[in-house]
Amino acid sequence: MVMKELEADQDIQLQVIVTGMHLAPEFGLTYQEIETDDFTIDRKVEMLLSSDTPIGITKSLGLAIISFADVFEQLKPDLIVVLGDRYEILAAAQAALIAKIPIAHIAGGDTTEGAFDEAIRHSITKMSQLHFVTNKEAWHRVRQLGENPNHIYNVGSPGIDRIINLQIMKRSELQQILQFKFLEKNLLITYHPVTLANEPSSQQFKELLAALHNLGPDVGLIFTKPNADPEGRELIRLLDEFVSQHPNSRSYTSLGQLRYFSTIANVDAVVGNSSSGLYEVPSFHKPTVNIGDRQKGRLQATSVITCEPNKTDIDHAIRKAFTMDCSKSINPYGDGNSSKKIVQILKSFRDYKPLIKKHFFRVGGISE
């Protein structure tokens, strides 16, 4: 929605750079969905090596920095807008920092203690000049990092804007498109690698799959596949094996926003360790079973159940979710008007260049 608002504004020229999993066949070539939404992609930054080891990811990061340096030199943007905490975004921020291009960062200040995304997110904060946070606690964390309080804006999550503006698909239409028959009870499951866990992510994922198996054949299981973090390919292998043995399940490389949100609206609960379970699912008044530490520290709605990454706890949490009434749960990440707020703030600056040189604002109001 931020991109839609920027594109619609006559005073702003939107340039779109696509990178990472969006360009990878094994992750669904989702750049095509960006084009389907009528955006012109100005540059594609190929950076993913065919490896999900720490060495492979680190080399991909280095390749991305080199490529972003070239792209920024070609496009010469006045400001770059980035969201979140992926290592691909870290590469873009590093290249922009050296090129003296100001950065506006969306969704800084959150904490996720189980993943290296935590360190990446805070690093991007220190390289950015404008901060669009999603909640009050995040505002204080960014402030604690020494950022100018006048440049930290609590706008909520732009993801909620898209939910409010989408026409959710009916179950009959969704079943036909997904080629999946919904059962009496249904779950949407997304599980990503836990990059700072002591044990392999595959071990935790096997516990989840065991819990799902124990639910029996009368529960429909809709999976979206893991991301490109370390061990991602091993989790995909385990998932493919599980789905091949369970006729009540089906997996998708990428559902796209419309199908993904429509699926949330049509299932009984969302299970896994994706940030979407905390950011967006509460807006549908559906329960989330949040597994393990990957999202530890994030603000949680009353509809979120956090459990340990073992078969017994996951099973109990899912069965509890089936009985929950989340009709009165409130999403702590905003009211769905974030994108307009972000664009209005961006337009309030006549020139972004003066933002580049930053002071450290110590908590208490003393700058250094």
C-alpha positions as CSV (number, residue, x, y, z in Angstrom):
1,M,0.0,0.0,0.0
2,V,2.9,2.4,0.6
3,M,4.0,1.8,-3.0
4,K,0.5,2.4,-4.2
5,E,0.3,5.7,-2.3
6,L,3.7,6.8,-3.6
7,E,2.9,5.9,-7.2
8,A,-0.4,7.8,-7.1
9,D,1.3,11.0,-5.9
10,Q,2.1,13.4,-8.7
11,D,4.9,14.9,-6.8
12,I,6.8,11.7,-6.3
13,Q,8.6,9.4,-8.8
14,L,8.5,5.9,-7.6
15,Q,11.4,3.6,-8.5
16,V,11.1,-0.1,-7.7
17,I,14.1,-2.4,-7.0
18,V,13.4,-6.1,-6.6
19,T,15.8,-8.6,-5.1
20,G,16.2,-11.8,-3.1
21,M,13.6,-14.5,-3.1
22,H,11.3,-12.5,-5.4
23,L,13.7,-13.4,-8.3
24,A,14.2,-17.1,-7.4
25,P,12.3,-19.8,-9.2
26,E,12.4,-22.1,-6.1
27,F,10.6,-19.4,-4.1
28,G,7.9,-18.7,-6.7
29,L,9.3,-15.9,-8.9
30,T,7.1,-13.5,-6.9
31,Y,8.4,-10.5,-8.7
32,Q,5.6,-11.4,-11.2
33,E,3.0,-10.5,-8.5
34,I,4.6,-7.1,-8.3
35,E,4.1,-6.7,-12.0
36,T,0.6,-8.0,-11.8
37,D,-0.2,-5.2,-9.4
38,D,0.8,-2.8,-12.2
39,F,4.1,-1.7,-10.9
40,T,7.1,-1.2,-13.2
41,I,10.2,-2.8,-11.8
42,D,13.1,-0.5,-12.5
43,R,15.9,-2.9,-11.6
44,K,16.3,-6.5,-10.5
45,V,19.2,-7.3,-8.2
46,E,20.2,-11.0,-8.6
47,M,22.0,-12.0,-5.4
48,L,20.8,-15.4,-4.1
49,L,23.4,-18.2,-4.5
50,S,22.1,-21.8,-4.7
51,S,23.0,-22.4,-1.1
52,D,21.3,-21.9,2.3
53,T,24.5,-22.4,4.4
54,P,25.9,-19.6,6.5
55,I,28.7,-19.2,4.0
56,G,26.3,-19.2,1.1
57,I,24.1,-16.6,2.7
58,T,27.0,-14.4,3.6
59,K,28.3,-14.5,0.0
60,S,24.8,-13.6,-1.2
61,L,24.9,-10.6,1.1
62,G,28.2,-9.5,-0.4
63,L,27.0,-9.9,-3.9
64,A,23.9,-7.9,-3.0
65,I,25.9,-5.0,-1.7
66,I,27.9,-4.8,-4.9
67,S,24.8,-4.9,-7.1
68,F,22.9,-2.3,-5.0
69,A,25.9,0.0,-5.4
70,D,25.6,-0.2,-9.1
71,V,21.8,0.2,-9.1
72,F,21.9,3.3,-6.8
73,E,24.5,4.9,-9.1
74,Q,22.2,4.3,-12.1
75,L,18.9,5.4,-10.6
76,K,20.2,8.1,-8.3
77,P,17.3,8.1,-5.8
78,D,16.8,11.0,-3.4
79,L,15.6,8.5,-0.7
80,I,15.2,4.8,-0.4
81,V,12.3,3.2,1.6
82,V,13.0,-0.2,3.1
83,L,10.8,-2.5,5.3
84,G,11.8,-4.9,7.9
85,D,14.9,-7.0,8.7
86,R,15.9,-9.3,5.9
87,Y,19.6,-9.6,5.1
88,E,18.8,-8.4,1.5
89,I,17.5,-5.1,3.0
90,L,20.7,-4.9,5.1
91,A,22.7,-5.0,1.9
92,A,20.6,-2.2,0.4
93,A,21.0,-0.1,3.5
94,Q,24.8,-0.6,3.5
95,A,25.1,0.5,-0.1
96,A,22.9,3.5,0.5
97,L,24.9,4.6,3.5
98,I,28.1,4.7,1.6
99,A,26.4,6.4,-1.4
100,K,25.1,9.1,1.0
101,I,21.4,8.3,0.1
102,P,19.0,8.9,3.1
103,I,17.0,5.9,4.2
104,A,13.4,5.7,5.5
105,H,13.0,2.4,7.5
106,I,9.6,0.8,8.1
107,A,9.1,-1.5,11.1
108,G,12.2,-0.8,13.1
109,G,12.4,-1.2,16.8
110,D,10.8,-4.6,17.2
111,T,12.6,-7.4,19.0
112,T,12.9,-11.0,17.7
113,E,15.3,-12.8,20.0
114,G,15.3,-16.1,18.2
115,A,16.7,-14.9,14.8
116,F,19.6,-12.8,13.5
117,D,16.9,-10.5,12.1
118,E,17.1,-8.8,15.5
119,A,20.6,-7.5,14.9
120,I,19.9,-6.7,11.2
121,R,16.8,-4.7,12.1
122,H,18.7,-2.5,14.7
123,S,21.6,-2.1,12.3
124,I,19.3,-0.8,9.6
125,T,17.9,1.6,12.2
126,K,21.3,3.1,12.8
127,M,21.9,3.5,9.1
128,S,18.5,5.2,8.6
129,Q,17.3,8.8,9.0
130,L,13.5,8.4,9.1
131,H,11.9,5.7,11.2
132,F,8.3,4.5,10.7
133,V,7.6,2.2,13.6
134,T,4.6,0.0,14.1
135,N,3.9,0.4,17.8
136,K,4.8,2.5,20.9
137,E,7.3,0.1,22.3
138,A,9.2,0.1,19.1
139,W,9.2,3.9,19.2
140,H,11.0,3.8,22.5
141,R,13.6,1.2,21.4
142,V,14.5,3.3,18.3
143,R,14.8,6.3,20.6
144,Q,17.0,4.3,22.9
145,L,19.3,3.6,20.0
146,G,20.1,7.3,19.9
147,E,17.8,8.4,17.0
148,N,16.3,11.8,16.7
149,P,12.8,11.6,18.4
150,N,11.5,14.1,15.8
151,H,12.2,11.6,13.1
152,I,10.6,8.6,14.7
153,Y,6.9,8.1,13.7
154,N,4.5,5.6,15.2
155,V,2.4,4.9,12.2
156,G,1.3,1.2,12.7
157,S,1.9,-1.6,10.2
158,P,1.3,-0.9,6.5
159,G,0.3,-4.6,6.1
160,I,-3.0,-3.9,7.8
161,D,-3.8,-1.3,5.2
162,R,-3.8,-4.0,2.5
163,I,-6.1,-6.2,4.5
164,I,-8.7,-3.5,4.9
165,N,-8.6,-2.6,1.2
166,L,-8.7,-6.2,-0.2
167,Q,-11.9,-8.0,-1.4
168,I,-11.4,-11.3,0.4
169,M,-12.2,-14.4,-1.8
170,K,-15.1,-16.7,-0.9
171,R,-14.2,-20.2,0.3
172,S,-15.7,-21.8,-2.9
173,E,-13.5,-19.6,-5.1
174,L,-10.4,-20.1,-3.0
175,Q,-10.9,-23.9,-3.0
176,Q,-10.9,-23.9,-6.7
177,I,-7.8,-21.7,-7.1
178,L,-5.8,-23.6,-4.5
179,Q,-7.2,-27.0,-5.6
180,F,-7.6,-27.8,-1.9
181,K,-10.8,-29.0,-0.3
182,F,-11.4,-27.3,3.1
183,L,-12.3,-29.8,5.9
184,E,-14.2,-29.3,9.1
185,K,-11.1,-27.7,10.7
186,N,-8.3,-26.1,8.8
187,L,-4.9,-24.6,9.6
188,L,-2.6,-22.2,7.7
189,I,1.1,-23.1,8.6
190,T,4.2,-21.1,7.9
191,Y,7.5,-22.1,9.6
192,H,10.8,-20.4,8.9
193,P,14.3,-21.3,10.1
194,V,15.2,-20.2,13.6
195,T,18.6,-18.7,12.8
196,L,19.9,-18.3,16.4
197,A,18.6,-21.6,17.9
198,N,21.0,-23.9,19.6
199,E,19.6,-26.9,17.8
200,P,19.0,-27.3,14.1
201,S,15.8,-25.7,12.8
202,S,14.9,-29.0,11.2
203,Q,14.6,-30.6,14.7
204,Q,12.0,-28.0,15.7
205,F,10.2,-28.4,12.4
206,K,10.0,-32.2,12.8
207,E,8.2,-31.5,16.2
208,L,5.7,-29.3,14.4
209,L,5.1,-31.9,11.7
210,A,4.6,-34.6,14.4
211,A,2.0,-32.5,16.2
212,L,0.2,-31.8,12.9
213,H,0.2,-35.6,12.1
214,N,-1.4,-36.3,15.5
215,L,-4.3,-34.0,14.6
216,G,-5.5,-36.7,12.2
217,P,-6.8,-36.7,8.6
218,D,-9.9,-34.6,9.4
219,V,-7.9,-31.3,9.8
220,G,-6.9,-29.5,6.6
221,L,-3.3,-28.3,6.5
222,I,-2.3,-25.5,4.2
223,F,1.5,-24.8,4.2
224,T,3.4,-21.8,2.7
225,K,7.0,-22.8,2.3
226,P,10.0,-21.5,4.4
227,N,12.1,-18.6,3.3
228,A,15.7,-18.5,2.1
229,D,17.4,-18.3,5.5
230,P,20.0,-20.9,6.5
231,E,18.4,-24.4,6.5
232,G,15.5,-23.2,4.4
233,R,16.0,-25.9,1.8
234,E,16.1,-28.7,4.4
235,L,12.8,-27.5,5.8
236,I,11.3,-27.5,2.3
237,R,12.5,-31.1,1.8
238,L,10.9,-32.2,5.0
239,L,7.7,-30.4,4.2
240,D,7.5,-31.9,0.7
241,E,8.0,-35.4,2.2
242,F,5.2,-34.7,4.8
243,V,2.7,-33.4,2.2
244,S,3.3,-36.4,0.0
245,Q,2.3,-38.7,2.8
246,H,-0.7,-36.6,4.1
247,P,-3.7,-36.2,1.6
248,N,-5.2,-33.6,3.9
249,S,-2.3,-31.3,3.3
250,R,-1.0,-29.1,0.5
251,S,2.0,-26.7,0.2
252,Y,2.6,-23.6,-1.8
253,T,5.8,-21.8,-2.6
254,S,3.9,-18.5,-2.4
255,L,0.2,-17.7,-2.1
256,G,0.5,-14.0,-3.0
257,Q,-1.3,-11.4,-0.8
258,L,-4.8,-11.9,-2.0
259,R,-4.8,-15.7,-1.7
260,Y,-2.8,-15.6,1.6
261,F,-5.1,-13.2,3.3
262,S,-8.2,-15.0,1.9
263,T,-6.8,-18.2,3.3
264,I,-6.4,-16.7,6.8
265,A,-10.0,-15.6,6.6
266,N,-11.1,-19.1,5.8
267,V,-9.1,-21.2,8.3
268,D,-9.6,-21.8,12.0
269,A,-6.1,-20.8,13.1
270,V,-2.6,-19.8,11.8
271,V,0.4,-21.8,13.0
272,G,4.1,-21.3,12.8
273,N,6.7,-18.7,13.6
274,S,6.2,-16.0,10.9
275,S,5.8,-12.3,11.9
276,S,2.5,-12.3,9.9
277,G,0.9,-14.3,12.7
278,L,1.5,-11.4,15.0
279,Y,1.3,-8.4,12.6
280,E,-1.7,-9.3,10.4
281,V,-3.6,-12.3,11.6
282,P,-5.1,-10.5,14.6
283,S,-6.9,-8.2,12.2
284,F,-8.9,-11.2,11.0
285,H,-9.9,-12.1,14.6
286,K,-8.3,-15.5,14.2
287,P,-6.0,-17.3,16.7
288,T,-2.3,-17.6,16.1
289,V,-0.1,-20.4,17.5
290,N,3.3,-18.8,17.7
291,I,6.0,-21.5,18.0
292,G,9.3,-20.9,19.8
293,D,11.6,-17.9,20.1
294,R,11.8,-16.6,16.5
295,Q,9.3,-13.8,17.3
296,K,10.1,-13.5,21.0
297,G,9.8,-9.9,22.2
298,R,7.3,-8.7,19.6
299,L,4.1,-7.2,20.8
300,Q,1.3,-9.8,20.9
301,A,-2.5,-9.5,20.6
302,T,-4.7,-11.6,23.0
303,S,-5.4,-13.9,20.0
304,V,-1.8,-15.1,20.0
305,I,-0.8,-18.3,21.8
306,T,3.0,-18.8,22.2
307,C,4.3,-22.3,22.9
308,E,7.5,-24.2,23.1
309,P,8.8,-25.9,19.9
310,N,8.0,-29.4,21.0
311,K,5.2,-31.8,19.8
312,T,3.2,-31.8,23.1
313,D,3.1,-28.0,23.6
314,I,2.3,-27.4,19.9
315,D,-0.5,-29.9,20.0
316,H,-2.0,-28.3,23.2
317,A,-1.7,-24.9,21.7
318,I,-3.5,-25.9,18.5
319,R,-6.3,-27.6,20.3
320,K,-6.7,-24.5,22.5
321,A,-6.8,-22.3,19.4
322,F,-9.7,-24.4,18.0
323,T,-11.8,-23.3,21.0
324,M,-10.9,-19.6,21.2
325,D,-13.2,-16.7,20.5
326,C,-11.0,-13.9,19.1
327,S,-13.9,-11.7,17.9
328,K,-12.9,-9.0,20.4
329,S,-9.1,-9.2,20.0
330,I,-7.4,-5.9,19.0
331,N,-4.5,-5.7,16.7
332,P,-1.7,-3.7,18.5
333,Y,-0.1,-2.7,15.2
334,G,-2.4,-0.1,14.0
335,D,-5.7,0.8,12.4
336,G,-5.0,0.4,8.7
337,N,-4.1,4.0,7.8
338,S,-0.3,3.6,7.9
339,S,0.5,4.1,4.3
340,K,-1.1,7.5,4.0
341,K,0.6,8.6,7.1
342,I,4.0,7.5,5.8
343,V,3.6,9.3,2.5
344,Q,2.4,12.5,4.1
345,I,5.5,12.5,6.4
346,L,7.8,11.8,3.4
347,K,6.3,14.7,1.5
348,S,6.8,17.1,4.5
349,F,10.5,17.2,3.7
350,R,11.6,19.5,0.9
351,D,15.1,18.0,0.8
352,Y,16.3,14.7,2.3
353,K,20.0,15.5,2.0
354,P,20.3,17.4,5.3
355,L,19.1,14.3,7.1
356,I,22.3,12.4,6.2
357,K,24.5,13.7,9.0
358,K,23.0,12.5,12.2
359,H,23.5,13.3,15.9
360,F,23.3,10.7,18.7
361,F,20.3,11.7,20.9
362,R,21.0,10.2,24.3
363,V,17.8,9.3,26.2
364,G,17.1,12.3,28.4
365,G,17.3,14.7,25.5
366,I,21.1,15.4,25.5
367,S,22.7,15.2,22.0
368,E,26.3,14.2,21.6
